[in-house]
Amino acid sequence: NTHFTDPSGYDSTNVSTVKEIAQLVEYSFGQPIIWQILKTPTISLSSVDGKINHYWTNTDELLNRLPNVIGGKTGYTQEAQGCLVLVVEQSSSEKLISIVLGAQERFLETEKLIKSQRKKANSEGKRHL
């Protein structure tokens, strides 16, 4: 079902499902540079010739607010509303992938999902997220 017309994500004909986004996220775990970038809070970059400087700030509000966050990707368009993919380390071998699409409060909804999963894991005697 996933179809991307362009890489920017702004074209309204770009569509996907939660399941397929999760599959893309799982595939991306094999590309560590992606997660190094997604967990970077801020960075200053210059063009190769040094003439143009850019300052980039990560818009993921949960990046440094929740423990064990590996990284995430935010998104917003009029059609899709607020979207957030967030990955949290559960253990050295397990990751929790949270995907929120079409939310007015994507960070709040994601935080609720993560806290709910932690509560469930604690009640089942599993390692704390």
Steps between C-alpha positions, in 0.01 A plus 500: 500500500796735550553745217741793511479751219791707632752472785394820681180355644303813413319364196148393599526194276769351730318230697588212729364282778619459860604142423708602201659793684598256777658274236698797363615587853611141562692504172666830599652339811758354261607854412648647823569840342124558474459459877807713574332780305151445650628520858706816444334792688677780313783533253682770303603405149688684226502449126808328359644837395418651841294784353160389627430416865193315624376453855262207541278429802325168546125556549448176696393632842531154657861448397652616829183478711437124507763248608650250255387685186713386207355758263196601308358682200238771513273605218212736435285585201146635479380167362687272742502728806763424765699181460778350709706183479695441822727209587574414863750240614335234716807285546828446320318285246146649493366830373151645531381677185226755565315648201242775538328635188238770458527639853427848630746431785752253359749536787234459768347198326841338455593562861173335610577194285854468637386541861220246446747250357737557795216443746401181319860376494540573872178316589619199301836509679691588185802729487404865543509710184 
